[in-house]
Amino acid sequence: MFGLSELAIILIVVIAVIGIKKLPELTRSAGKAARILKAEARAAKDEEAGTGPAPRVVQGEVVPPGTGPTPPGTRPAGTPDHP
């Protein structure tokens, strides 16, 4: 009969054979996650130290509902669902 070490080796080989197709995708997503984590940690550190970049202010105007342009992919209010 098989011992525990033999079963572990067989399990590792089976996982490697089955997972070899997904390995590039997994490493790519792990790299993205590491970059995001690194950027967030740097931003939190800068925020604590007070040395982060100043927030960007964008000037705008208030438009009452129903008076502005209609966003792409939507219909103006009051139009029928079917032509």
Biopython code that builds the backbone (N, CA, C, O; Angstrom):
import numpy as np
from Bio.PDB.StructureBuilder import StructureBuilder

atoms = [
    (1, "MET", "N", (0.837, -1.172, 0.000)),
    (1, "MET", "CA", (0.000, 0.000, 0.000)),
    (1, "MET", "C", (0.888, 1.243, 0.000)),
    (1, "MET", "O", (2.069, 1.182, 0.342)),
    (2, "PHE", "N", (0.300, 2.355, -0.386)),
    (2, "PHE", "CA", (1.036, 3.611, -0.446)),
    (2, "PHE", "C", (1.153, 4.230, 0.933)),
    (2, "PHE", "O", (0.253, 4.121, 1.766)),
    (3, "GLY", "N", (2.267, 4.872, 1.149)),
    (3, "GLY", "CA", (2.462, 5.620, 2.388)),
    (3, "GLY", "C", (2.043, 7.068, 2.180)),
    (3, "GLY", "O", (1.638, 7.454, 1.084)),
    (4, "LEU", "N", (2.141, 7.849, 3.218)),
    (4, "LEU", "CA", (1.724, 9.240, 3.166)),
    (4, "LEU", "C", (2.609, 10.051, 2.226)),
    (4, "LEU", "O", (2.106, 10.915, 1.508)),
    (5, "SER", "N", (3.908, 9.792, 2.216)),
    (5, "SER", "CA", (4.812, 10.550, 1.349)),
    (5, "SER", "C", (4.556, 10.246, -0.132)),
    (5, "SER", "O", (4.629, 11.148, -0.966)),
    (6, "GLU", "N", (4.258, 8.991, -0.463)),
    (6, "GLU", "CA", (3.956, 8.654, -1.850)),
    (6, "GLU", "C", (2.672, 9.324, -2.320)),
    (6, "GLU", "O", (2.607, 9.826, -3.442)),
    (7, "LEU", "N", (1.639, 9.334, -1.459)),
    (7, "LEU", "CA", (0.377, 9.986, -1.804)),
    (7, "LEU", "C", (0.574, 11.489, -1.982)),
    (7, "LEU", "O", (-0.038, 12.091, -2.864)),
    (8, "ALA", "N", (1.412, 12.094, -1.162)),
    (8, "ALA", "CA", (1.681, 13.524, -1.286)),
    (8, "ALA", "C", (2.370, 13.829, -2.613)),
    (8, "ALA", "O", (2.040, 14.812, -3.275)),
    (9, "ILE", "N", (3.330, 12.984, -3.001)),
    (9, "ILE", "CA", (4.035, 13.190, -4.265)),
    (9, "ILE", "C", (3.076, 13.029, -5.442)),
    (9, "ILE", "O", (3.117, 13.822, -6.384)),
    (10, "ILE", "N", (2.225, 12.023, -5.399)),
    (10, "ILE", "CA", (1.246, 11.818, -6.476)),
    (10, "ILE", "C", (0.287, 12.999, -6.543)),
    (10, "ILE", "O", (-0.041, 13.461, -7.636)),
    (11, "LEU", "N", (-0.162, 13.488, -5.411)),
    (11, "LEU", "CA", (-1.068, 14.632, -5.369)),
    (11, "LEU", "C", (-0.410, 15.878, -5.952)),
    (11, "LEU", "O", (-1.048, 16.625, -6.694)),
    (12, "ILE", "N", (0.851, 16.108, -5.624)),
    (12, "ILE", "CA", (1.577, 17.266, -6.162)),
    (12, "ILE", "C", (1.718, 17.155, -7.679)),
    (12, "ILE", "O", (1.559, 18.149, -8.387)),
    (13, "VAL", "N", (2.013, 15.960, -8.184)),
    (13, "VAL", "CA", (2.157, 15.763, -9.627)),
    (13, "VAL", "C", (0.819, 15.985, -10.332)),
    (13, "VAL", "O", (0.776, 16.620, -11.386)),
    (14, "VAL", "N", (-0.256, 15.475, -9.771)),
    (14, "VAL", "CA", (-1.578, 15.644, -10.383)),
    (14, "VAL", "C", (-1.962, 17.130, -10.403)),
    (14, "VAL", "O", (-2.463, 17.627, -11.412)),
    (15, "ILE", "N", (-1.733, 17.824, -9.313)),
    (15, "ILE", "CA", (-2.042, 19.259, -9.261)),
    (15, "ILE", "C", (-1.201, 20.017, -10.274)),
    (15, "ILE", "O", (-1.705, 20.927, -10.931)),
    (16, "ALA", "N", (0.064, 19.664, -10.414)),
    (16, "ALA", "CA", (0.938, 20.337, -11.376)),
    (16, "ALA", "C", (0.469, 20.099, -12.805)),
    (16, "ALA", "O", (0.476, 21.023, -13.619)),
    (17, "VAL", "N", (0.062, 18.871, -13.120)),
    (17, "VAL", "CA", (-0.381, 18.556, -14.480)),
    (17, "VAL", "C", (-1.690, 19.269, -14.796)),
    (17, "VAL", "O", (-1.851, 19.830, -15.880)),
    (18, "ILE", "N", (-2.616, 19.244, -13.854)),
    (18, "ILE", "CA", (-3.913, 19.890, -14.084)),
    (18, "ILE", "C", (-3.773, 21.406, -14.072)),
    (18, "ILE", "O", (-4.403, 22.089, -14.880)),
    (19, "GLY", "N", (-2.957, 21.942, -13.169)),
    (19, "GLY", "CA", (-2.864, 23.380, -13.000)),
    (19, "GLY", "C", (-1.869, 24.067, -13.914)),
    (19, "GLY", "O", (-1.754, 25.291, -13.860)),
    (20, "ILE", "N", (-1.145, 23.339, -14.753)),
    (20, "ILE", "CA", (-0.111, 23.946, -15.597)),
    (20, "ILE", "C", (-0.726, 24.928, -16.588)),
    (20, "ILE", "O", (-0.069, 25.895, -16.975)),
    (21, "LYS", "N", (-1.961, 24.705, -17.004)),
    (21, "LYS", "CA", (-2.611, 25.604, -17.956)),
    (21, "LYS", "C", (-2.980, 26.927, -17.302)),
    (21, "LYS", "O", (-2.987, 27.969, -17.957)),
    (22, "LYS", "N", (-3.283, 26.885, -16.031)),
    (22, "LYS", "CA", (-3.711, 28.099, -15.342)),
    (22, "LYS", "C", (-2.550, 28.817, -14.648)),
    (22, "LYS", "O", (-2.750, 29.888, -14.075)),
    (23, "LEU", "N", (-1.382, 28.266, -14.688)),
    (23, "LEU", "CA", (-0.244, 28.859, -13.987)),
    (23, "LEU", "C", (0.104, 30.258, -14.473)),
    (23, "LEU", "O", (0.329, 31.126, -13.630)),
    (24, "PRO", "N", (0.166, 30.541, -15.777)),
    (24, "PRO", "CA", (0.459, 31.912, -16.203)),
    (24, "PRO", "C", (-0.585, 32.920, -15.724)),
    (24, "PRO", "O", (-0.244, 34.033, -15.324)),
    (25, "GLU", "N", (-1.847, 32.525, -15.768)),
    (25, "GLU", "CA", (-2.910, 33.409, -15.303)),
    (25, "GLU", "C", (-2.785, 33.661, -13.803)),
    (25, "GLU", "O", (-2.972, 34.789, -13.345)),
    (26, "LEU", "N", (-2.473, 32.629, -13.046)),
    (26, "LEU", "CA", (-2.322, 32.787, -11.600)),
    (26, "LEU", "C", (-1.140, 33.686, -11.251)),
    (26, "LEU", "O", (-1.242, 34.523, -10.353)),
    (27, "THR", "N", (-0.029, 33.522, -11.947)),
    (27, "THR", "CA", (1.134, 34.364, -11.644)),
    (27, "THR", "C", (0.870, 35.808, -12.054)),
    (27, "THR", "O", (1.324, 36.731, -11.376)),
    (28, "ARG", "N", (0.148, 36.019, -13.146)),
    (28, "ARG", "CA", (-0.185, 37.377, -13.588)),
    (28, "ARG", "C", (-1.074, 38.060, -12.555)),
    (28, "ARG", "O", (-0.834, 39.211, -12.192)),
    (29, "SER", "N", (-2.101, 37.354, -12.080)),
    (29, "SER", "CA", (-2.995, 37.954, -11.092)),
    (29, "SER", "C", (-2.286, 38.167, -9.760)),
    (29, "SER", "O", (-2.582, 39.129, -9.052)),
    (30, "ALA", "N", (-1.358, 37.287, -9.412)),
    (30, "ALA", "CA", (-0.589, 37.482, -8.179)),
    (30, "ALA", "C", (0.313, 38.710, -8.296)),
    (30, "ALA", "O", (0.484, 39.446, -7.324)),
    (31, "GLY", "N", (0.886, 38.936, -9.472)),
    (31, "GLY", "CA", (1.709, 40.124, -9.693)),
    (31, "GLY", "C", (0.898, 41.395, -9.604)),
    (31, "GLY", "O", (1.345, 42.378, -9.014)),
    (32, "LYS", "N", (-0.301, 41.389, -10.189)),
    (32, "LYS", "CA", (-1.176, 42.562, -10.096)),
    (32, "LYS", "C", (-1.550, 42.841, -8.650)),
    (32, "LYS", "O", (-1.525, 43.989, -8.205)),
    (33, "ALA", "N", (-1.894, 41.798, -7.922)),
    (33, "ALA", "CA", (-2.266, 41.961, -6.516)),
    (33, "ALA", "C", (-1.099, 42.521, -5.703)),
    (33, "ALA", "O", (-1.294, 43.368, -4.831)),
    (34, "ALA", "N", (0.105, 42.047, -5.989)),
    (34, "ALA", "CA", (1.279, 42.550, -5.263)),
    (34, "ALA", "C", (1.529, 44.020, -5.575)),
    (34, "ALA", "O", (1.868, 44.789, -4.676)),
    (35, "ARG", "N", (1.367, 44.428, -6.843)),
    (35, "ARG", "CA", (1.543, 45.843, -7.200)),
    (35, "ARG", "C", (0.501, 46.720, -6.525)),
    (35, "ARG", "O", (0.823, 47.802, -6.035)),
    (36, "ILE", "N", (-0.754, 46.259, -6.497)),
    (36, "ILE", "CA", (-1.809, 47.035, -5.849)),
    (36, "ILE", "C", (-1.532, 47.160, -4.361)),
    (36, "ILE", "O", (-1.660, 48.244, -3.792)),
    (37, "LEU", "N", (-1.153, 46.062, -3.731)),
    (37, "LEU", "CA", (-0.850, 46.083, -2.300)),
    (37, "LEU", "C", (0.305, 47.019, -1.999)),
    (37, "LEU", "O", (0.263, 47.762, -1.018)),
    (38, "LYS", "N", (1.332, 46.989, -2.830)),
    (38, "LYS", "CA", (2.488, 47.859, -2.638)),
    (38, "LYS", "C", (2.107, 49.329, -2.777)),
    (38, "LYS", "O", (2.546, 50.163, -1.986)),
    (39, "ALA", "N", (1.290, 49.647, -3.783)),
    (39, "ALA", "CA", (0.859, 51.029, -3.990)),
    (39, "ALA", "C", (-0.011, 51.512, -2.838)),
    (39, "ALA", "O", (0.135, 52.648, -2.387)),
    (40, "GLU", "N", (-0.912, 50.664, -2.358)),
    (40, "GLU", "CA", (-1.775, 51.050, -1.247)),
    (40, "GLU", "C", (-0.969, 51.235, 0.032)),
    (40, "GLU", "O", (-1.241, 52.154, 0.805)),
    (41, "ALA", "N", (0.011, 50.379, 0.263)),
    (41, "ALA", "CA", (0.844, 50.523, 1.452)),
    (41, "ALA", "C", (1.646, 51.818, 1.390)),
    (41, "ALA", "O", (1.797, 52.509, 2.398)),
    (42, "ARG", "N", (2.160, 52.146, 0.205)),
    (42, "ARG", "CA", (2.911, 53.390, 0.039)),
    (42, "ARG", "C", (1.999, 54.600, 0.261)),
    (42, "ARG", "O", (2.405, 55.575, 0.893)),
    (43, "ALA", "N", (0.763, 54.539, -0.259)),
    (43, "ALA", "CA", (-0.182, 55.645, -0.089)),
    (43, "ALA", "C", (-0.552, 55.818, 1.378)),
    (43, "ALA", "O", (-0.649, 56.946, 1.861)),
    (44, "ALA", "N", (-0.760, 54.715, 2.093)),
    (44, "ALA", "CA", (-1.093, 54.806, 3.513)),
    (44, "ALA", "C", (0.083, 55.380, 4.302)),
    (44, "ALA", "O", (-0.110, 56.175, 5.221)),
    (45, "LYS", "N", (1.281, 54.980, 3.946)),
    (45, "LYS", "CA", (2.467, 55.488, 4.632)),
    (45, "LYS", "C", (2.623, 56.990, 4.387)),
    (45, "LYS", "O", (2.923, 57.744, 5.312)),
    (46, "ASP", "N", (2.417, 57.424, 3.131)),
    (46, "ASP", "CA", (2.503, 58.845, 2.809)),
    (46, "ASP", "C", (1.412, 59.644, 3.515)),
    (46, "ASP", "O", (1.641, 60.773, 3.947)),
    (47, "GLU", "N", (0.230, 59.054, 3.631)),
    (47, "GLU", "CA", (-0.883, 59.735, 4.288)),
    (47, "GLU", "C", (-0.595, 59.924, 5.774)),
    (47, "GLU", "O", (-0.892, 60.977, 6.339)),
    (48, "GLU", "N", (-0.016, 58.905, 6.403)),
    (48, "GLU", "CA", (0.338, 59.014, 7.824)),
    (48, "GLU", "C", (1.406, 60.069, 8.033)),
    (48, "GLU", "O", (1.345, 60.828, 9.000)),
    (49, "ALA", "N", (2.379, 60.129, 7.146)),
    (49, "ALA", "CA", (3.475, 61.080, 7.287)),
    (49, "ALA", "C", (3.064, 62.481, 6.848)),
    (49, "ALA", "O", (3.747, 63.455, 7.164)),
    (50, "GLY", "N", (1.964, 62.588, 6.130)),
    (50, "GLY", "CA", (1.514, 63.892, 5.653)),
    (50, "GLY", "C", (2.301, 64.398, 4.469)),
    (50, "GLY", "O", (2.268, 65.592, 4.168)),
    (51, "THR", "N", (3.011, 63.509, 3.788)),
    (51, "THR", "CA", (3.825, 63.923, 2.650)),
    (51, "THR", "C", (3.196, 63.537, 1.318)),
    (51, "THR", "O", (3.837, 63.648, 0.273)),
    (52, "GLY", "N", (1.952, 63.087, 1.350)),
    (52, "GLY", "CA", (1.293, 62.665, 0.117)),
    (52, "GLY", "C", (0.996, 63.859, -0.777)),
    (52, "GLY", "O", (1.038, 65.001, -0.320)),
    (53, "PRO", "N", (0.703, 63.612, -2.020)),
    (53, "PRO", "CA", (0.379, 64.702, -2.942)),
    (53, "PRO", "C", (-0.918, 65.385, -2.515)),
    (53, "PRO", "O", (-1.798, 64.757, -1.927)),
    (54, "ALA", "N", (-1.021, 66.659, -2.814)),
    (54, "ALA", "CA", (-2.219, 67.411, -2.472)),
    (54, "ALA", "C", (-3.390, 66.891, -3.295)),
    (54, "ALA", "O", (-3.210, 66.512, -4.452)),
    (55, "PRO", "N", (-4.591, 66.868, -2.713)),
    (55, "PRO", "CA", (-5.735, 66.382, -3.490)),
    (55, "PRO", "C", (-6.022, 67.289, -4.673)),
    (55, "PRO", "O", (-5.871, 68.508, -4.589)),
    (56, "ARG", "N", (-6.430, 66.690, -5.760)),
    (56, "ARG", "CA", (-6.718, 67.430, -6.976)),
    (56, "ARG", "C", (-8.160, 67.937, -6.928)),
    (56, "ARG", "O", (-9.086, 67.159, -6.695)),
    (57, "VAL", "N", (-8.348, 69.225, -7.146)),
    (57, "VAL", "CA", (-9.675, 69.819, -7.123)),
    (57, "VAL", "C", (-10.120, 70.068, -8.556)),
    (57, "VAL", "O", (-9.409, 70.687, -9.348)),
    (58, "VAL", "N", (-11.301, 69.576, -8.869)),
    (58, "VAL", "CA", (-11.855, 69.763, -10.203)),
    (58, "VAL", "C", (-13.065, 70.679, -10.064)),
    (58, "VAL", "O", (-14.014, 70.364, -9.346)),
    (59, "GLN", "N", (-13.026, 71.813, -10.754)),
    (59, "GLN", "CA", (-14.138, 72.751, -10.697)),
    (59, "GLN", "C", (-15.287, 72.232, -11.564)),
    (59, "GLN", "O", (-15.066, 71.680, -12.642)),
    (60, "GLY", "N", (-16.477, 72.413, -11.091)),
    (60, "GLY", "CA", (-17.641, 71.957, -11.839)),
    (60, "GLY", "C", (-18.825, 72.845, -11.534)),
    (60, "GLY", "O", (-18.707, 73.849, -10.832)),
    (61, "GLU", "N", (-19.955, 72.465, -12.068)),
    (61, "GLU", "CA", (-21.162, 73.230, -11.811)),
    (61, "GLU", "C", (-22.281, 72.257, -11.496)),
    (61, "GLU", "O", (-22.255, 71.101, -11.921)),
    (62, "VAL", "N", (-23.265, 72.737, -10.746)),
    (62, "VAL", "CA", (-24.397, 71.903, -10.371)),
    (62, "VAL", "C", (-25.458, 72.044, -11.447)),
    (62, "VAL", "O", (-25.855, 73.152, -11.807)),
    (63, "VAL", "N", (-25.911, 70.905, -11.954)),
    (63, "VAL", "CA", (-26.940, 70.894, -12.982)),
    (63, "VAL", "C", (-28.182, 70.259, -12.374)),
    (63, "VAL", "O", (-28.114, 69.130, -11.887)),
    (64, "PRO", "N", (-29.318, 70.955, -12.390)),
    (64, "PRO", "CA", (-30.540, 70.364, -11.843)),
    (64, "PRO", "C", (-30.931, 69.114, -12.627)),
    (64, "PRO", "O", (-30.675, 69.039, -13.829)),
    (65, "PRO", "N", (-31.542, 68.139, -11.972)),
    (65, "PRO", "CA", (-31.933, 66.901, -12.661)),
    (65, "PRO", "C", (-32.876, 67.182, -13.825)),
    (65, "PRO", "O", (-33.785, 68.004, -13.712)),
    (66, "GLY", "N", (-32.659, 66.511, -14.921)),
    (66, "GLY", "CA", (-33.521, 66.628, -16.086)),
    (66, "GLY", "C", (-33.148, 67.751, -17.037)),
    (66, "GLY", "O", (-33.769, 67.885, -18.091)),
    (67, "THR", "N", (-32.136, 68.575, -16.694)),
    (67, "THR", "CA", (-31.775, 69.682, -17.573)),
    (67, "THR", "C", (-30.454, 69.450, -18.287)),
    (67, "THR", "O", (-30.138, 70.158, -19.243)),
    (68, "GLY", "N", (-29.689, 68.483, -17.847)),
    (68, "GLY", "CA", (-28.382, 68.231, -18.451)),
    (68, "GLY", "C", (-28.498, 67.319, -19.660)),
    (68, "GLY", "O", (-29.589, 66.860, -20.000)),
    (69, "PRO", "N", (-27.361, 67.057, -20.311)),
    (69, "PRO", "CA", (-27.369, 66.157, -21.465)),
    (69, "PRO", "C", (-27.666, 64.724, -21.031)),
    (69, "PRO", "O", (-27.386, 64.347, -19.893)),
    (70, "THR", "N", (-28.225, 63.933, -21.926)),
    (70, "THR", "CA", (-28.538, 62.544, -21.648)),
    (70, "THR", "C", (-27.271, 61.708, -21.835)),
    (70, "THR", "O", (-26.629, 61.790, -22.882)),
    (71, "PRO", "N", (-26.901, 60.898, -20.826)),
    (71, "PRO", "CA", (-25.698, 60.060, -20.967)),
    (71, "PRO", "C", (-25.852, 59.070, -22.110)),
    (71, "PRO", "O", (-26.969, 58.665, -22.431)),
    (72, "PRO", "N", (-24.745, 58.676, -22.728)),
    (72, "PRO", "CA", (-24.812, 57.716, -23.829)),
    (72, "PRO", "C", (-25.421, 56.397, -23.362)),
    (72, "PRO", "O", (-25.131, 55.927, -22.262)),
    (73, "GLY", "N", (-26.261, 55.807, -24.200)),
    (73, "GLY", "CA", (-26.846, 54.508, -23.885)),
    (73, "GLY", "C", (-28.130, 54.606, -23.090)),
    (73, "GLY", "O", (-28.709, 53.571, -22.761)),
    (74, "THR", "N", (-28.612, 55.814, -22.761)),
    (74, "THR", "CA", (-29.861, 55.964, -22.027)),
    (74, "THR", "C", (-30.848, 56.766, -22.859)),
    (74, "THR", "O", (-30.474, 57.443, -23.817)),
    (75, "ARG", "N", (-32.108, 56.675, -22.477)),
    (75, "ARG", "CA", (-33.154, 57.431, -23.161)),
    (75, "ARG", "C", (-33.588, 58.580, -22.269)),
    (75, "ARG", "O", (-33.558, 58.456, -21.045)),
    (76, "PRO", "N", (-33.990, 59.688, -22.858)),
    (76, "PRO", "CA", (-34.535, 60.769, -22.055)),
    (76, "PRO", "C", (-35.822, 60.325, -21.361)),
    (76, "PRO", "O", (-36.522, 59.434, -21.841)),
    (77, "ALA", "N", (-36.120, 60.953, -20.237)),
    (77, "ALA", "CA", (-37.317, 60.610, -19.489)),
    (77, "ALA", "C", (-38.553, 60.869, -20.326)),
    (77, "ALA", "O", (-38.612, 61.847, -21.071)),
    (78, "GLY", "N", (-39.545, 59.990, -20.203)),
    (78, "GLY", "CA", (-40.797, 60.181, -20.915)),
    (78, "GLY", "C", (-40.849, 59.539, -22.286)),
    (78, "GLY", "O", (-41.881, 59.625, -22.953)),
    (79, "THR", "N", (-39.778, 58.899, -22.737)),
    (79, "THR", "CA", (-39.809, 58.253, -24.050)),
    (79, "THR", "C", (-40.310, 56.827, -23.880)),
    (79, "THR", "O", (-40.019, 56.202, -22.860)),
    (80, "PRO", "N", (-41.054, 56.291, -24.845)),
    (80, "PRO", "CA", (-41.581, 54.913, -24.717)),
    (80, "PRO", "C", (-40.454, 53.889, -24.807)),
    (80, "PRO", "O", (-39.392, 54.150, -25.373)),
    (81, "ASP", "N", (-40.720, 52.702, -24.226)),
    (81, "ASP", "CA", (-39.719, 51.627, -24.237)),
    (81, "ASP", "C", (-39.509, 51.068, -25.633)),
    (81, "ASP", "O", (-38.382, 50.745, -26.008)),
    (82, "HIS", "N", (-40.571, 50.951, -26.400)),
    (82, "HIS", "CA", (-40.476, 50.403, -27.739)),
    (82, "HIS", "C", (-40.978, 51.417, -28.754)),
    (82, "HIS", "O", (-42.008, 52.051, -28.523)),
    (83, "PRO", "N", (-40.277, 51.591, -29.874)),
    (83, "PRO", "CA", (-40.701, 52.579, -30.877)),
    (83, "PRO", "C", (-41.960, 52.192, -31.592)),
    (83, "PRO", "O", (-42.429, 52.929, -32.459)),
]
sb = StructureBuilder()
sb.init_structure("model")
sb.init_model(0)
sb.init_chain("A")
sb.init_seg("    ")
for serial, (resi, resn, name, xyz) in enumerate(atoms, 1):
    if name == "N":
        sb.init_residue(resn, " ", resi, " ")
    sb.init_atom(name, np.array(xyz, "f"), 0.0, 1.0, " ", f" {name:<3s}", serial, name[0])
structure = sb.get_structure()
